[in-house]
Amino acid sequence: MTKPIVRVRSLTKTFIEGERPLRVLDGVDLDITEGEFFVILGKSGSGKSTLLNLLSGIDKPDAGTSPQITVGQTDITTLDETRQTLFRRDNIGVVFQFFNLIPTLTVLENVTMPLELRGVKRKEAESAGLRMLERVGLGDRGDGFPDKLSGGEQQRVAIARALIHQPLVVLADEPTGNLDEDTGQVILDLLLELTRDAGKTLIMATHSPEIVPRADRVCRIVDGQLIITREHGELTAAGQTLVASSA
């Protein structure tokens, strides 16, 4: 059996809503294997983005619960803030709903930023960036700026940026949520093609059930618990119950 590239144990996260504690994740355990396309379904506020933020080290789990979040060979919960930032820079790629491109940088400069932050020489970074832009169909747009691109084109740039440094894991938070249906389908196809070709693990948070048939596994977050509803192409009993109740 393939060793997990992501391993989560006893993961708990609580927010304060007004004066009331709201536990969005409650002792979550999860293994995700290398090369897997894993989808987290749920409505807004269910904890999808929180889980992605915890997996990337942007957010921290509740103290005192002895959580473990291992990415590759590294338990990121044991790292201080500086080492977490460096680990995220080198090993995590992120695709956001609203693209998060830097408007004062050219398209090529946005794509090459992860390499330049790692100290890669500019000429080498630019060469790699141009190859990535070719892969996403924007080879002739490197000198332009993000505000001259359509939403779909901006998301293509974001995908190129997320993959250029060969991360262990790619996290996608509602990557088609800000696009029309047709453009969103094209972007999903592109993201899956590039991650599959590179053998990368893709973990996606979304509220769109249309993505489910494309995933290796699917889960929902319900009352702080992570429930697998699709296991390697087949609905689990929980998934069948959810489908029946929504029919």
Helices and strands as residue ranges (DSSP letters): E 4-17, E 20-33, E 37-41, H 48-56, E 68-71, E 74-75, G 76-78, H 81-91, E 92-95, H 107-117, H 122-135, G 146-148, H 151-163, E 169-173, H 181-198, E 201-206, G 209-214, E 217-222, E 225-231, E 234-235, H 237-246
